[in-house]
Amino acid sequence: MKREFSTIPFNDVLVAHPYAGDFLLSMGMNNFDRSRTLQQFVDCLQDDQLEDLGLDRLQLLEQFELFIGKMRELSNAPSKQVDSITIIGGHNKTGEKEQVRFTLKPGEVICVVGPTGAGKSRLLEDIECLAQGDTPTGRQIFVNNRIPDEDQRFSAEHKLVAQLSQNMNFVIDLTVGEFIAAHADCRMLAEPQEIANRVAKCANELAGEQFTMDTPVTQLSGGQSRALMIADTALLSPLPIVLIDEIENAGVDRKKALDLLVKEEKIVLMSTHDPLLALMGDKRVVIRNGGIAHILMTSKAERANLKELEWIDLKMTELRNLIRAGGAIEFDMRSHFQFDLV
């Protein structure tokens, strides 16, 4: 293998490839004199150090070249531009055909509604795997008006869909700041710490309870974890399609979360039982008996009612905060909220 970088001072390598330092960190080489070449450094390593790495000197140099090559491929990869996704109907649980074909565009919010167990999550799963008639529903998903290629379906590197489930728990031993900065490094973005601060600030605006950059991710509550992942998905993730399962149970400001994702030009699909969220969407996919029964466009009358629902939701939030603070609801709610109770 041609050794392109081993005889160049490492500081010069870093100018062209800032991520090269991550290779040294992964190998535990924190004290490397970067004015030297990698060849000079490797020549000075003791045999027991190489044994700990499980590599000989030649293999270490080869691994570095492979690492740089792979990172070049990632940085030069085409953007995951998605102008549309199209869902082509399959069939419901009893085999009846879904007479539907509809297309979704960036910046749209589509709500998936229906009774518990109707098949809302199955639709999200079909989209997540870009189904091609090979799931229980027989649905087919087109990307940019064509069948997605194998990489888009099965390769983690070319994945198009981010899915935020109801239960999100971290097991990695990092702080919030370290977790976001690591993601920013993987994306090869400049100023990863500045980006980490932006993501954390945004996540705190979504979460009901504040956390700091030094908070271990394993200590985040369910709502904080969801808020962090929504902010990370919106601001850091290149994935253009976001699937959310019942965000109303996430303990986050759902309106702000949706506004953020739409602002970042994501295609958002979410299953929900919440009338407020349902009317915030551009359209609703109604699921019945495992199939898509019909699709509703949000009407002008519903948009008007959405303002009333937002007012009701605001008052309910006030009551929740009062309860959380240890208060009592003993006042006259008719006069306090200025509405007539039935």
Residue, then its C-alpha position, 0 to 999 in steps of 0.5 A: m500500500k502506498r504510504e501517502f502521509s507517513t513522511i509528512p509532518f503531522n501538523d501539515v496532515l492535520v491542516a488538510h485532514p483535521y479528523a486525522g487527530d481522531f485516529l491518534l486518540s483512538m489509538g491512545m496516542n495522546n502525547f504525540d509530538r505533531s511536529r514529527t512525521l507519523q513514520q518517526f513516531v511509529d519507529c520510536l514505539q516500544d514493542d510492548q506498546l505495539e502489542d497493546l495495539g495489536l498491530d506491528r509498525l507497518q500495520l499501524l501505518e496502513q491502518f492510518e492510510l485506510f482511515i484517511g481514505k475512508m474519511r475522504e470518501l465520507s466527506n466527498a459523498p453526495s449529500k442526502q438530498v431528498d426532494s420527495i418520498t412517495i408511499i404506494g399503498g399495499h393492503n390491510k390486515t384482511g388483505e384489502k388493497e389500500q387505494v392510495r398513493f401520496t407524496l411528501k415534501p421537505g418541510e411537511v408534517i404528516c400525522v399518522v392517526g388511528p386507534t391503538g393497535a391499528g398499525k400506525s407504527r407499522l407505517l412508520e416502520d415501512i418508511e424507515c426501511l424504505a419498503q419494497g413490497d417486502t413487509p407485511t403490508g406490501r407497501q412500496i416507498f419511492v425516493n425522488n420518484r424512483i425505487p431506492d437503491e440497496d445502499q439507501r435501504f441497508s447501508a448505515e452510511h447512506k441511511l435516509v431516515a431518523q426514527l425517534s421512538q417513545n423510549m430512548n435511553f443512553v448507555i454510552d459513558l459521555t456527558v451531554g457536551e461530549f456526546i454532541a461534540a463527538h457527533a459533530d466530529c463524526r460529521m467533520l464539522a468546523e467548530p464542534q464545541e460551538i455546535a454542541n452549545r447550540v444543540a444543547k441550548c435548543a434541547n433545553e428549550l424543548a425539555g421541561e427540565q434543564f440540564t447542563m453540558d456536564t450532565p452524563v447522558t445516562q442521567l437524563s430523564g426520558g423527556q430530556s433524552r428525547a429533547l436532546m435527540i430531537a435537537d441533535t437530529a434537527l441541527l446535526s443529522p444529515l438524515p432528511i426524513v424524521l419519524i416520531d412515535e407519539i411525541e406527546n408522551a415525550g415530555v418536550d415542547r412538541k410545538k417547538a420541536l415540530d417548528l424546529l424540524v420543519k425549519e430545517e427542511k425535514i420531512v416529518l411523519m409522526s404517529t399521534h393521538d393528540p388533537l393539537l398535534a394532528l391539526m398542526g400537521d399538513k395532512r393526516v394519514v388515517i390508519r384502520n385495520g392495519g391499512i391506510a383508510h384515507i388521507l385528510m388535508t388540514s382544513k381552514a376550519e381546523r386551522a382556526n380551531l387549532k388556535e383554540l386548542e393552543w389556548i387550551d393547551l397553554k392553560m393545561t400547561e399552567l396547571r401542570n406547572l402548578i402541580r409540579a411546583g407543589g401548588a393546589i388547584e383550589f381557585d375558581m377556574r371559570s373566572h381564572f381562565q375566563f371560560d364557561l365550564v359545562 
